[in-house]
Amino acid sequence: MTHKLINLLLLKLKLLIILLLTALLSIFLFSFSTSYEMADDIWKQLGMTKDQGLDGVKQSFLNGYLYHYGARNAKNITLNNRSAIARDLMIYTKQYVSSPVFKSEYDRLRQDARPEAPEEKLRTKEEVRKEKIADTEKSIRKTEEIMKQRDMVKIMQPTLDMLKKTLQEYKEPNNKYIESFYLYEVRENEDKKRSYQERLTRWEKEYPAEFKIKIQERLQQFLALSATVDFNAELKQVGNKKKFVNPVYEGKSYDWKQIYRAGADVIDPARKFAEQWLTEL
């Protein structure tokens, strides 16, 4: 299936809180009694349409990627009340991942990502022999047809002799070539089964039937990563970009830098909420 090509994509769910600060920022709109016009204005400031924002929410959770598109100006919107909005985001996100709608989408994605069992194609040795004999007889007939052409007898005679000799050998009960062909198919089937079991094990780990297991992992990942972020790290202007003065920080992951950019006033309440959520899970 096409979605399985997402490497199989698909397959790594990432940090919950970072998603809240980006694509999931859209959720906070529903925690306020804003007018339709005001909501449209905020979407505009985020650089996305309402539909794009809501789709980003769903895709971020289900596929585990960081949908930062269109949210480049989100920080400006939340400057006056960042901590409060961070808490609202956590509350509504918790409600979202607990909803029947999300569970249905997750179950669908989980089943779509399940690896397909290999088709059993193990043949008996005599079935292999029968196929090889039929193929060789077909080659003999084609060779004899070619030999009917002018000046082709001398050229094709060695080939015909070799094919006839091979045909006789294939008919021998204990022919070593038939044995090799058969054992090759046995090994190939065993390899396919082993590969399927490995992929099935990875699938069960990456897509647990109970999604709260994955929520626990994501919260733990966030807490572990955010604990390493230095919110007092200095930046310097390099061309039209800002970079960390400390080269170690500049080499940090994209997620680490997103947490830094969100700021301690957002991450601190998010960490407290995540810790409380973990105790409930």
C-alpha positions as CSV (number, residue, x, y, z in Angstrom):
1,M,0.0,0.0,0.0
2,T,1.1,3.6,-0.7
3,H,1.0,4.7,3.0
4,K,3.4,1.9,3.9
5,L,6.1,3.6,1.8
6,I,6.3,6.3,4.2
7,N,9.1,4.7,6.0
8,L,6.9,3.2,6.6
9,L,7.6,6.5,7.5
10,L,5.6,5.6,9.5
11,L,6.5,4.7,11.7
12,K,8.1,6.8,14.4
13,L,5.8,8.9,16.7
14,K,7.7,11.8,18.2
15,L,7.5,14.4,20.9
16,L,4.0,15.3,22.1
17,I,4.8,18.6,23.6
18,I,6.6,20.0,20.6
19,L,3.6,19.2,18.6
20,L,1.5,21.2,21.0
21,L,3.7,24.2,20.4
22,T,3.4,24.0,16.6
23,A,0.6,22.4,14.7
24,L,-1.3,21.7,17.9
25,L,-1.3,25.4,18.7
26,S,-4.5,25.5,16.7
27,I,-6.3,23.7,19.5
28,F,-6.2,26.6,21.9
29,L,-8.6,28.5,19.7
30,F,-11.4,26.3,21.0
31,S,-10.7,27.1,24.6
32,F,-11.8,30.7,24.1
33,S,-15.1,32.3,23.2
34,T,-13.6,34.0,20.1
35,S,-15.7,35.1,17.2
36,Y,-15.3,33.5,13.7
37,E,-13.6,36.6,12.5
38,M,-11.1,36.6,15.4
39,A,-10.3,32.9,14.7
40,D,-9.7,33.7,11.1
41,D,-7.3,36.5,12.0
42,I,-5.3,34.2,14.2
43,W,-5.1,31.5,11.6
44,K,-3.9,34.2,9.2
45,Q,-1.2,35.2,11.7
46,L,-0.1,31.6,11.9
47,G,0.3,31.6,8.2
48,M,-2.2,28.8,7.5
49,T,-5.9,28.2,6.9
50,K,-8.1,26.7,9.5
51,D,-8.4,23.5,7.6
52,Q,-4.6,23.3,7.3
53,G,-4.2,23.8,11.0
54,L,-6.7,21.2,12.0
55,D,-5.3,18.7,9.5
56,G,-1.8,19.4,11.0
57,V,-3.2,18.5,14.4
58,K,-4.4,15.1,13.2
59,Q,-1.4,14.3,11.1
60,S,1.0,15.3,13.8
61,F,-0.5,12.8,16.2
62,L,-1.2,9.9,13.8
63,N,2.1,10.1,11.9
64,G,4.4,11.5,14.5
65,Y,6.1,14.1,12.4
66,L,6.6,17.8,13.3
67,Y,4.1,19.9,11.3
68,H,5.6,23.3,11.8
69,Y,4.4,24.7,8.5
70,G,2.6,27.9,8.8
71,A,3.3,28.3,12.5
72,R,6.4,30.5,12.2
73,N,4.6,33.4,13.8
74,A,2.9,31.5,16.6
75,K,5.3,32.8,19.3
76,N,4.2,36.4,18.6
77,I,0.5,35.5,19.4
78,T,1.3,33.9,22.7
79,L,3.7,36.5,24.2
80,N,1.2,38.0,26.6
81,N,-0.1,34.8,28.1
82,R,2.2,32.0,27.0
83,S,2.0,29.9,30.2
84,A,-1.8,29.9,30.4
85,I,-2.1,29.0,26.7
86,A,0.4,26.2,27.2
87,R,-1.8,24.8,29.9
88,D,-4.8,25.1,27.7
89,L,-3.0,23.3,24.9
90,M,-2.2,20.4,27.2
91,I,-5.7,20.1,28.5
92,Y,-7.3,20.1,25.0
93,T,-4.6,17.8,23.6
94,K,-5.3,15.3,26.4
95,Q,-9.0,15.5,25.5
96,Y,-8.2,15.1,21.9
97,V,-6.1,11.9,22.2
98,S,-8.7,10.4,24.5
99,S,-11.5,11.0,22.0
100,P,-13.3,8.3,20.0
101,V,-12.4,10.2,16.8
102,F,-8.7,10.0,17.5
103,K,-8.9,6.3,18.6
104,S,-10.7,5.5,15.3
105,E,-8.0,7.3,13.2
106,Y,-5.2,5.6,15.2
107,D,-6.8,2.1,14.8
108,R,-7.1,2.7,11.1
109,L,-3.5,3.8,10.8
110,R,-2.3,0.9,12.9
111,Q,-4.1,-1.7,10.7
112,D,-2.9,0.0,7.5
113,A,0.7,-0.3,8.8
114,R,0.5,-4.0,9.7
115,P,2.9,-6.0,7.6
116,E,1.3,-8.6,5.2
117,A,2.1,-12.2,5.9
118,P,4.1,-13.8,3.0
119,E,2.3,-16.2,0.7
120,E,3.1,-19.8,1.2
121,K,4.8,-21.1,-2.0
122,L,6.7,-24.1,-0.7
123,R,6.6,-26.8,-3.4
124,T,7.6,-30.5,-3.2
125,K,10.8,-31.6,-4.9
126,E,8.8,-33.4,-7.6
127,E,6.9,-30.2,-8.4
128,V,10.2,-28.4,-8.8
129,R,11.5,-31.2,-11.0
130,K,8.3,-31.1,-13.1
131,E,8.7,-27.4,-13.7
132,K,12.4,-27.7,-14.6
133,I,11.7,-30.5,-17.1
134,A,8.9,-28.5,-18.7
135,D,11.1,-25.4,-19.1
136,T,14.0,-27.5,-20.6
137,E,11.6,-29.2,-23.1
138,K,10.4,-25.8,-24.1
139,S,13.9,-24.6,-24.7
140,I,14.6,-27.7,-26.8
141,R,11.7,-27.0,-29.0
142,K,12.7,-23.4,-29.5
143,T,16.3,-24.4,-30.3
144,E,15.0,-27.0,-32.9
145,E,12.9,-24.3,-34.5
146,I,15.9,-22.0,-34.9
147,M,17.9,-24.9,-36.4
148,K,15.4,-25.1,-39.2
149,Q,16.8,-21.8,-40.4
150,R,19.6,-21.8,-43.0
151,D,23.1,-22.3,-41.6
152,M,21.9,-22.5,-38.0
153,V,22.3,-26.3,-37.4
154,K,26.1,-26.1,-36.8
155,I,25.8,-23.1,-34.6
156,M,22.9,-24.4,-32.4
157,Q,23.8,-28.1,-32.2
158,P,26.0,-27.7,-29.1
159,T,23.2,-25.9,-27.4
160,L,20.7,-28.6,-28.3
161,D,23.0,-31.3,-27.1
162,M,23.5,-29.6,-23.8
163,L,19.7,-29.1,-23.3
164,K,19.0,-32.7,-24.0
165,K,21.7,-33.8,-21.6
166,T,20.3,-31.5,-18.9
167,L,16.8,-32.9,-19.5
168,Q,18.0,-36.4,-18.9
169,E,19.8,-35.4,-15.7
170,Y,16.7,-33.7,-14.4
171,K,14.7,-36.9,-14.8
172,E,17.2,-38.8,-12.6
173,P,15.6,-39.4,-9.1
174,N,18.6,-38.1,-7.1
175,N,19.7,-35.3,-9.4
176,K,21.8,-32.8,-7.5
177,Y,20.5,-29.8,-9.4
178,I,16.9,-30.5,-8.6
179,E,17.9,-31.0,-5.0
180,S,19.7,-27.5,-5.0
181,F,16.6,-25.8,-6.6
182,Y,14.4,-27.4,-4.0
183,L,16.6,-26.4,-1.0
184,Y,16.8,-22.9,-2.4
185,E,13.1,-22.5,-2.3
186,V,13.0,-23.9,1.3
187,R,15.5,-21.3,2.4
188,E,13.7,-18.5,0.6
189,N,10.5,-19.4,2.3
190,E,12.2,-19.5,5.7
191,D,13.8,-16.1,5.1
192,K,10.4,-14.6,4.2
193,K,8.8,-16.0,7.4
194,R,11.7,-14.7,9.5
195,S,11.5,-11.3,7.9
196,Y,7.8,-11.2,8.4
197,Q,8.1,-12.0,12.1
198,E,10.7,-9.3,12.6
199,R,8.5,-6.7,10.8
200,L,5.5,-7.9,12.9
201,T,7.5,-7.4,16.1
202,R,8.5,-3.9,15.1
203,W,4.9,-3.1,14.1
204,E,3.6,-4.3,17.5
205,K,6.1,-2.0,19.3
206,E,5.6,1.0,17.1
207,Y,1.8,0.7,17.0
208,P,0.7,-0.8,20.3
209,A,-3.0,-1.8,20.5
210,E,-3.3,0.5,23.5
211,F,-2.3,4.0,22.4
212,K,-1.7,5.2,26.0
213,I,1.6,3.2,25.9
214,K,2.8,5.4,23.1
215,I,1.6,8.5,24.9
216,Q,3.7,7.4,27.9
217,E,6.7,7.0,25.6
218,R,6.2,10.4,24.1
219,L,5.8,12.2,27.4
220,Q,8.9,10.5,28.8
221,Q,10.8,11.5,25.7
222,F,9.7,15.1,26.0
223,L,10.6,15.2,29.7
224,A,14.0,13.7,29.1
225,L,14.9,16.0,26.2
226,S,13.5,19.2,27.6
227,A,15.5,18.6,30.8
228,T,18.6,19.1,28.8
229,V,17.7,22.4,27.2
230,D,19.5,25.5,28.3
231,F,17.0,28.3,28.0
232,N,19.7,30.9,28.8
233,A,21.8,29.9,25.8
234,E,23.1,32.8,23.8
235,L,22.5,33.4,20.1
236,K,24.5,35.2,17.5
237,Q,23.5,36.7,14.1
238,V,25.1,34.8,11.2
239,G,23.9,36.3,8.0
240,N,20.2,36.3,8.0
241,K,20.0,33.5,10.7
242,K,20.5,33.3,14.4
243,K,22.8,30.5,15.6
244,F,23.9,29.4,19.1
245,V,27.1,30.8,20.4
246,N,27.9,27.4,21.9
247,P,28.7,25.0,19.0
248,V,27.5,22.1,21.0
249,Y,24.0,23.6,21.1
250,E,24.2,24.4,17.4
251,G,24.6,20.7,16.8
252,K,21.6,19.7,18.8
253,S,18.5,18.1,17.2
254,Y,15.7,20.1,15.6
255,D,13.4,19.1,18.4
256,W,15.8,20.3,21.1
257,K,16.0,23.7,19.3
258,Q,12.2,23.9,19.0
259,I,11.9,23.4,22.8
260,Y,14.5,26.2,23.3
261,R,12.6,28.5,21.0
262,A,9.3,27.8,22.8
263,G,10.9,29.2,26.0
264,A,10.9,28.2,29.6
265,D,7.6,30.0,30.2
266,V,5.9,27.5,28.0
267,I,8.0,24.4,28.7
268,D,7.9,24.6,32.5
269,P,4.1,24.3,32.8
270,A,4.1,21.8,30.0
271,R,6.6,19.6,31.9
272,K,4.5,19.8,35.1
273,F,1.4,18.8,33.1
274,A,3.3,15.9,31.4
275,E,4.5,14.7,34.8
276,Q,1.0,14.7,36.2
277,W,-0.3,13.0,33.0
278,L,2.2,10.2,33.4
279,T,1.0,9.5,36.9
280,E,-2.5,9.1,35.6
281,L,-1.4,6.8,32.8
